[in-house]
Amino acid sequence: MPLKDLVRGLRDGPLARERWRRAHREAWITSEVLFRGDPARARLGAAVAIKGPTVIAVTDGPGAQEARLEIGPRTYIGEFNNIRCAGAPILIGADCLISQHVTIVGTNHGVAPGSLIVDQPWTGSGVVVGDDVWVGAGAVLLPGARIGAGAVVAANAVVRGSVAPGCIVGGVPARVIGRREVTAT
């Protein structure tokens, strides 16, 4: 194994995980979670649980704004998820359930004609998930997704716009398939 691969493995593996754990002592993070980026750019609320294997990247992208991750208290993030706030913020509220195999991306590559995809700046405005939201298995939240409080995103749905509070959405692209009455606690 080349030395650069070994160094990258330590930086993105056990050393990164330990830096993130120290920075977020009130969160419960399993050993299989892979972190990329500066833990100071993330804020994890009390009793946040993140199960691995999951990838969380908080890095700046080319031509994009500063990355930031916020996860509210008592939010659960299941296994096999991909959360990439590379170049844009991802804000997840309190008391949320993020199921397995969910992808949340704050930016995407530009697609303007005349230059290679890899050379183009990233575009996107981040993702906002309100409080008390359930994101079902295999769902994808694309740049610009805004999920209102109490909403449900069905399994395998793809969201790229706004979901009103209390709405249940499903499909590709996601559309309203029901409503959930949200009660105050």
FENPERA-V502656 format. One record per residue. RES is the residue in one letter. PHI is phi as a letter, one per 30 degrees, with the letter a starting at -180 (none if undefined). D_FIRST is the distance of its C-alpha to the first C-alpha in Angstrom with 1 decimal. Layout:
RES|PHI|D_FIRST, RES|PHI|D_FIRST
This chain:
M|none|0.0, P|d|3.8, L|e|6.5, K|d|8.4, D|d|6.6, L|d|6.8, V|d|10.3, R|d|11.3, G|d|10.6, L|d|12.9, R|d|15.2, D|c|15.9, G|c|15.7, P|d|17.4, L|d|18.4, A|d|19.9, R|e|21.6, E|d|23.2, R|d|24.5, W|d|26.0, R|d|27.6, R|d|29.1, A|d|30.5, H|b|31.9, R|d|33.2, E|d|35.8, A|c|33.4, W|c|31.9, I|b|28.2, T|d|26.2, S|d|22.8, E|d|21.3, V|d|22.4, L|c|19.7, F|c|21.3, R|b|20.7, G|j|23.1, D|d|25.7, P|d|27.4, A|d|30.6, R|d|31.0, A|b|31.5, R|b|34.5, L|c|34.4, G|d|37.8, A|d|38.9, A|i|38.0, V|d|35.4, A|b|33.2, I|b|29.8, K|c|28.2, G|c|24.7, P|d|22.7, T|b|23.9, V|c|22.4, I|b|24.5, A|c|23.9, V|b|26.4, T|b|25.5, D|d|27.6, G|c|27.7, P|d|28.8, G|i|32.6, A|c|32.9, Q|d|34.5, E|d|32.8, A|d|31.0, R|a|32.5, L|b|32.4, E|b|35.4, I|b|35.8, G|d|39.2, P|d|40.2, R|i|40.0, T|c|37.8, Y|c|35.6, I|b|32.4, G|d|31.3, E|d|28.1, F|i|25.9, N|c|27.2, N|b|25.9, I|c|27.7, R|b|27.0, C|c|29.3, A|d|27.4, G|j|30.3, A|a|33.2, P|d|34.5, I|b|34.3, L|c|37.1, I|c|37.6, G|d|40.8, A|d|41.9, D|h|42.4, C|c|40.2, L|b|38.5, I|c|35.4, S|d|34.7, Q|c|31.5, H|h|29.6, V|c|31.3, T|c|30.0, I|b|31.4, V|b|30.7, G|d|32.6, T|b|31.9, N|b|31.2, H|d|30.5, G|d|33.7, V|b|35.0, A|d|37.5, P|d|38.2, G|j|37.4, S|b|33.9, L|d|30.5, I|e|29.6, V|d|26.4, D|c|28.7, Q|d|31.3, P|d|31.8, W|d|31.4, T|b|34.7, G|k|35.9, S|b|37.9, G|i|36.0, V|b|37.0, V|b|39.7, V|c|40.2, G|d|43.5, D|d|44.3, D|h|44.8, V|c|42.8, W|c|41.2, V|c|38.5, G|d|38.2, A|e|35.2, G|i|33.4, A|d|35.4, V|b|34.2, L|c|35.5, L|c|35.2, P|e|35.9, G|j|39.5, A|d|39.9, R|b|42.5, I|c|43.2, G|d|46.4, A|e|47.1, G|i|47.7, A|d|46.3, V|b|44.4, V|c|41.8, A|d|41.9, A|e|38.9, N|i|37.2, A|d|39.4, V|b|38.2, V|c|39.8, R|b|39.9, G|b|43.3, S|c|45.5, V|b|46.4, A|d|49.6, P|e|49.9, G|i|50.5, C|d|49.7, I|c|47.8, V|b|45.8, G|a|44.1, G|j|43.2, V|b|41.5, P|d|42.5, A|d|43.6, R|b|47.4, V|d|49.7, I|b|50.4, G|l|52.1, R|b|52.9, R|b|52.2, E|d|54.8, V|c|53.1, T|c|55.1, A|d|54.9, T|c|54.0
